[in-house]
């Protein structure tokens, strides 16, 4: 069974230029489980200034059974 991972990267801009040395420009792993398929990521920004990333994760070896998983930042 293939393993899929969900990653994200925050890009910091200053006058429309990427700040290369920022800690926010790192690519980070979102999902904690690496078993099965982790697919269809989506991000939504919150009014509080944070954001939520959600994706579908395979529940079992049955490929038709997926859950919606999320991580709030």
N, C-alpha and C positions, 0 to 999 in steps of 0.2 A: 504494500500500500504506500503510495507516495506521501511525502510530508510537504506541506506548504506552510509558509510563514507569512505573517502580516507585519510590515514595517511602516514607520512613518518618519518624516523629517520636517522639522519646523525651519523655515527660512526667515532669517532676520534681515530686514532691509533698512538702509539709511540713505535717504535721498535716492531711492530706487536702485541702490547698489547692494549686493549681498555682502554682509559682514562675514568674511571667511573665518575669522578666529573666534567666532561666537560659539559657546557651548550648545546653543540651540540648533546649530546646523548639523549635528550628528544624526546619523541614521540609527533608529532604535527599534528593537523588537517589541511588538504590541502583545501578541498572543503568548500565553504561558505554556500551553500544550502544543507539542509539535507532532502529535499523533494524528493521522488521518488528514483529510483535506481541511484547510482553512482558506475560505474563498470569499469573494464579493465584499471587500471592505468599503466602508463609507464613513465620512466624517461630517460632524455637525458642530458648529460653533455655538457656545452658550452665551447668554446675556451677561453672565458673571465674568466672562473673559476666558473661561476654560473651553474645553471641547470634549466631544465623545466620539470614539471610533467604534463602529459595530461591524461584525462580519458573520458569516455562516461557518459553523464548525461541524464536522462529521461526528455524529453521536456514537456510532458503532460501525462495525464492518459493513453493515447494510448501507450501501451508498445512497439510498433514498431517504435516509434519516439524518437531517441537519438541524442544529439549534442555532438561534441567534445569540451571539456572545457580544459583550461590550466592555469597553474600558474607558473610564472617565479621567480626564486630566485637568 
